[in-house]
Amino acid sequence: MDQFYQCPYCGEQDALDLESDVDMDSPGDQVFVRDCSVCCQPWTVTVHVAPDGTTSVNVGR
C-alpha cells in the first residue's frame, strides 16, 4: 500500500510503498534512500518499527 510523503527538496507529494521496502518483523530503525519521482533528488527514509508492529516514518535530505 502506497503512503504519500512530501519531498524535502521540491515539496511535491510522492508515494512510498513501505511494505516492499521495510521488514516489518524486525523492530528498530531501518534506513534506505529513494529518489523523488518529480525532481529526482535522493530522500533518506528512516522507518522505525516498534515491537508491536506500528511504524513511524521520517523523510529527509
GUZAKOL-592411 format. One line per field, with one value per atom (N, C-alpha, C, O, CB): residue number from 1; residue in one letter; x, z, y. Coordinates in pm, 1 decimal. Atoms other than C-alpha are relative to their C-alpha. Glycine has a CB too. Example, Ala and Ser with C-alpha at 12.3 -4.5 7.8 and 13.67 -1.06 7.14 Angstrom:
rofi [1|1|1|1|1|2|2|2|2|2]
vexza [A|A|A|A|A|S|S|S|S|S]
c1 [89.0|1230.0|90.0|193.6|-99.2|-82.0|1367.0|-77.0|-26.1|41.4]
c3 [0.0|780.0|0.0|66.5|124.6|-6.0|714.0|73.0|89.9|-141.5]
c2 [-119.0|-450.0|120.0|118.1|2.7|-119.0|-106.0|109.0|219.8|46.2]
***
This chain:
rofi [1|1|1|1|1|2|2|2|2|2|3|3|3|3|3|4|4|4|4|4|5|5|5|5|5|6|6|6|6|6|7|7|7|7|7|8|8|8|8|8|9|9|9|9|9|10|10|10|10|10|11|11|11|11|11|12|12|12|12|12|13|13|13|13|13|14|14|14|14|14|15|15|15|15|15|16|16|16|16|16|17|17|17|17|17|18|18|18|18|18|19|19|19|19|19|20|20|20|20|20|21|21|21|21|21|22|22|22|22|22|23|23|23|23|23|24|24|24|24|24|25|25|25|25|25|26|26|26|26|26|27|27|27|27|27|28|28|28|28|28|29|29|29|29|29|30|30|30|30|30|31|31|31|31|31|32|32|32|32|32|33|33|33|33|33|34|34|34|34|34|35|35|35|35|35|36|36|36|36|36|37|37|37|37|37|38|38|38|38|38|39|39|39|39|39|40|40|40|40|40|41|41|41|41|41|42|42|42|42|42|43|43|43|43|43|44|44|44|44|44|45|45|45|45|45|46|46|46|46|46|47|47|47|47|47|48|48|48|48|48|49|49|49|49|49|50|50|50|50|50|51|51|51|51|51|52|52|52|52|52|53|53|53|53|53|54|54|54|54|54|55|55|55|55|55|56|56|56|56|56|57|57|57|57|57|58|58|58|58|58|59|59|59|59|59|60|60|60|60|60|61|61|61|61|61]
vexza [M|M|M|M|M|D|D|D|D|D|Q|Q|Q|Q|Q|F|F|F|F|F|Y|Y|Y|Y|Y|Q|Q|Q|Q|Q|C|C|C|C|C|P|P|P|P|P|Y|Y|Y|Y|Y|C|C|C|C|C|G|G|G|G|G|E|E|E|E|E|Q|Q|Q|Q|Q|D|D|D|D|D|A|A|A|A|A|L|L|L|L|L|D|D|D|D|D|L|L|L|L|L|E|E|E|E|E|S|S|S|S|S|D|D|D|D|D|V|V|V|V|V|D|D|D|D|D|M|M|M|M|M|D|D|D|D|D|S|S|S|S|S|P|P|P|P|P|G|G|G|G|G|D|D|D|D|D|Q|Q|Q|Q|Q|V|V|V|V|V|F|F|F|F|F|V|V|V|V|V|R|R|R|R|R|D|D|D|D|D|C|C|C|C|C|S|S|S|S|S|V|V|V|V|V|C|C|C|C|C|C|C|C|C|C|Q|Q|Q|Q|Q|P|P|P|P|P|W|W|W|W|W|T|T|T|T|T|V|V|V|V|V|T|T|T|T|T|V|V|V|V|V|H|H|H|H|H|V|V|V|V|V|A|A|A|A|A|P|P|P|P|P|D|D|D|D|D|G|G|G|G|G|T|T|T|T|T|T|T|T|T|T|S|S|S|S|S|V|V|V|V|V|N|N|N|N|N|V|V|V|V|V|G|G|G|G|G|R|R|R|R|R]
c1 [85.1|0.0|89.7|178.4|-96.9|-77.8|144.0|-44.3|-163.1|-13.1|25.3|173.4|70.7|177.8|50.1|-55.0|240.2|75.0|32.0|-110.8|-85.9|515.0|41.8|45.6|124.3|-42.8|630.8|150.1|227.2|-38.8|-141.9|963.4|67.4|18.2|21.1|-69.1|1213.4|72.7|124.5|99.2|-65.8|1356.3|-100.7|-93.0|83.3|91.6|1069.4|-137.2|-214.6|-17.0|127.2|773.7|-117.4|-228.3|-32.1|108.5|569.1|-27.7|60.2|34.7|37.4|381.4|47.6|33.9|-153.8|-46.0|530.2|-30.8|-42.9|152.6|41.6|445.2|118.4|216.3|-98.2|-93.3|644.9|-81.6|-186.2|85.7|62.9|548.3|82.8|176.3|-10.2|-79.0|675.5|-1.6|94.7|-49.7|9.1|557.0|109.5|155.1|-136.9|-104.3|813.8|139.7|236.7|-18.2|-131.5|1097.4|38.4|155.8|4.2|-24.4|1063.2|-30.2|-131.6|-85.5|22.6|1099.3|-79.5|-22.9|135.5|87.9|801.9|21.1|-30.1|-144.2|-26.5|923.6|128.4|166.9|7.4|-126.4|1245.1|-15.8|-0.8|115.1|14.0|1185.1|129.6|239.3|-41.1|-114.8|1414.7|-6.9|-108.9|131.7|-6.7|1524.4|52.0|145.2|88.7|-45.0|1559.4|13.2|-77.9|-99.1|-28.8|1715.0|28.7|102.7|119.8|-27.3|1711.4|-14.6|-66.3|-94.1|4.0|1738.0|-92.7|-86.8|142.7|89.5|1470.3|9.2|25.5|-147.8|-0.1|1469.5|-142.6|-233.3|70.1|130.2|1177.0|-34.6|49.8|1.3|41.0|979.2|-26.6|-43.7|-124.1|24.2|924.5|132.6|157.3|-89.0|-123.6|1266.7|126.3|235.8|12.5|-109.6|1487.3|105.2|209.8|67.1|-93.7|1662.4|-13.4|-122.5|-25.5|6.4|1751.9|-57.1|-18.1|139.1|54.5|1548.3|67.9|96.0|-154.3|-38.7|1681.1|-126.6|-184.1|116.8|123.2|1389.6|39.2|108.9|-93.2|-23.3|1406.5|-134.8|-225.6|73.6|123.3|1137.1|32.3|122.0|-60.1|-14.2|1109.2|-115.5|-232.5|1.3|99.8|929.4|1.2|102.6|28.5|12.5|805.6|-22.8|-63.7|-116.1|21.5|787.2|-143.2|-165.4|34.3|139.2|407.9|-35.3|-150.1|-94.8|22.7|447.1|-40.5|-50.7|-103.1|33.3|349.8|126.1|237.4|-63.1|-113.8|571.2|-11.3|-120.9|12.2|-6.2|682.1|104.4|204.5|36.6|-83.0|844.4|51.5|-23.2|-78.9|-60.5|1085.1|68.1|150.7|101.6|-60.2|1177.8|83.2|32.0|-109.5|-87.7|1476.5|97.8|95.7|74.5|-102.7|1762.9|117.8|213.8|45.7]
c3 [0.0|0.0|0.0|84.3|123.0|8.8|-102.1|106.1|134.3|-139.4|-89.8|151.6|-61.6|-120.4|148.1|63.8|39.3|99.7|213.3|-66.5|-81.2|173.2|-83.0|-205.8|52.2|67.1|90.1|-22.8|69.3|82.3|33.4|-89.1|74.2|70.9|-153.3|-73.5|126.4|-91.8|-44.1|96.4|95.8|-189.8|-75.6|-71.4|-99.4|87.1|-421.8|62.3|12.2|-131.6|-68.5|-182.0|-59.5|-6.6|1.4|61.1|-410.5|80.6|149.4|-146.1|-63.5|-276.0|-87.5|-209.7|23.3|72.8|-374.4|84.9|207.0|-33.3|-69.0|-284.0|35.3|-38.7|-85.2|-41.6|-91.8|30.8|95.4|124.2|-31.3|-75.9|109.9|82.1|-127.4|-113.0|271.4|14.2|64.0|126.5|-13.8|256.7|-78.9|-38.2|-46.0|79.7|-13.3|44.9|11.3|-146.4|-40.0|147.7|144.0|179.6|-21.8|-143.7|519.7|47.1|9.4|78.5|-63.8|713.3|127.5|229.2|30.3|-111.9|947.4|119.7|228.4|-45.2|-109.0|1157.1|74.9|166.3|-53.8|-64.4|1258.8|69.3|5.5|-103.6|-72.5|1530.6|-4.1|-7.4|146.0|1.8|1524.9|-120.3|-188.9|-1.0|111.6|1268.3|-125.1|-120.2|35.5|130.5|900.7|-87.4|-93.2|-62.8|78.9|666.3|-143.7|-168.3|59.8|140.8|287.3|-76.3|-23.1|-57.5|84.0|2.5|-117.8|-181.4|-49.6|115.6|-259.1|-70.6|-5.6|42.3|76.7|-537.2|-20.5|-44.9|-135.9|26.9|-574.5|-146.9|-234.6|33.8|138.4|-886.1|-75.4|-197.3|-3.1|64.6|-955.5|-30.7|-145.5|89.7|19.4|-903.5|-1.8|-27.0|108.3|4.1|-882.8|109.0|102.6|-132.5|-111.1|-563.9|95.7|110.2|75.3|-90.1|-313.2|137.7|199.0|16.6|-134.5|5.2|88.7|44.7|0.6|-100.9|317.2|78.8|144.4|94.0|-66.1|454.7|121.2|107.9|-98.6|-122.7|816.9|50.4|76.3|108.5|-50.3|931.1|133.3|142.5|-102.7|-130.8|1297.8|15.2|9.1|117.5|-22.8|1355.7|149.1|202.5|-87.3|-142.6|1714.1|19.3|-74.5|63.7|-26.6|1879.9|-28.4|-60.3|143.8|27.6|1835.7|-148.2|-185.6|81.5|144.3|1457.3|-54.2|-175.7|-36.1|49.6|1441.5|-55.7|-12.7|112.6|63.7|1227.3|7.8|13.8|-144.2|18.3|1216.5|-109.2|-117.3|135.7|117.1|906.4|2.6|30.8|-130.0|15.1|864.2|-136.2|-169.5|115.3|131.8|517.7|6.5|41.8|-113.8|-6.4|496.8|-115.1|-202.6|131.4|103.9|280.7|27.5|-49.5|-10.9]
c2 [-117.7|0.0|124.0|137.3|-0.2|-123.1|335.6|99.8|115.4|61.8|-111.8|614.2|119.7|105.2|-29.1|-118.5|969.7|87.8|107.9|79.6|-86.1|1195.3|119.4|112.5|-77.1|-122.2|1546.0|-4.4|-31.2|124.7|-1.9|1569.8|114.7|227.5|13.6|-106.1|1763.1|99.0|200.0|-61.3|-90.0|1925.0|86.2|209.0|-80.6|-75.8|2023.0|23.0|104.5|-72.3|-19.8|1995.1|-76.0|-68.2|143.3|76.7|1769.8|-126.9|-178.7|-35.8|125.4|1469.1|-115.7|-111.2|-7.2|117.3|1133.8|-122.4|-112.2|9.2|121.5|775.8|-88.4|-97.7|-77.4|104.0|518.9|-124.6|-116.9|44.7|128.2|151.9|-64.9|-140.1|-93.1|47.8|68.4|-151.1|-209.3|62.2|145.4|-292.7|-70.5|-177.3|-49.1|64.2|-370.3|40.3|-27.5|34.1|-51.2|-168.7|-28.5|-17.5|145.9|11.7|-245.6|-142.0|-200.8|102.2|128.6|-570.3|26.3|66.3|-74.5|-31.2|-535.2|-93.6|-66.9|-6.8|93.9|-831.1|32.7|-40.2|-141.1|-38.8|-651.2|134.4|238.7|6.3|-127.1|-390.1|80.7|24.9|-25.8|-90.7|-87.5|91.5|99.1|-78.6|-94.3|167.8|-68.2|-148.5|119.3|46.2|86.9|123.7|206.2|-105.9|-119.3|342.6|-41.7|-136.9|79.6|24.0|349.6|130.2|228.4|-108.3|-120.1|601.1|-25.4|-130.7|39.3|3.5|669.4|134.4|237.7|-31.7|-124.4|927.7|48.9|-30.8|-19.6|-61.7|1169.3|-23.7|-5.2|153.9|24.5|1080.9|129.4|127.3|-87.4|-129.1|1452.2|70.9|108.0|89.4|-76.3|1618.6|-86.3|-36.0|103.1|98.1|1304.6|17.4|-47.3|7.1|-15.9|1422.1|-119.2|-174.4|134.5|115.9|1147.2|35.8|135.2|-60.3|-12.0|1112.5|-102.6|-214.1|-19.1|97.8|948.3|-31.7|55.2|53.8|43.4|748.8|-84.5|-185.1|-81.2|75.7|630.6|-48.7|30.3|86.5|60.5|390.9|-66.5|-150.3|-103.6|64.6|298.6|-98.2|-60.5|105.6|103.8|-30.2|-32.5|-77.7|-128.3|29.7|-69.3|-150.0|-218.6|81.9|142.8|-413.6|-46.7|-163.5|-30.2|38.2|-407.2|11.2|-12.7|86.8|-5.6|-354.2|135.4|152.4|-96.8|-133.0|11.9|66.2|35.7|87.1|-65.7|233.5|150.0|205.7|-42.9|-144.5|593.5|23.2|-48.0|76.8|-24.2|741.7|143.3|236.9|-27.3|-131.7|1032.5|6.2|-78.9|29.5|-19.5|1160.1|127.6|233.8|8.3|-115.6|1392.7|0.6|-86.0|2.9|-14.7|1508.4|-88.1|-88.7|143.9]
***
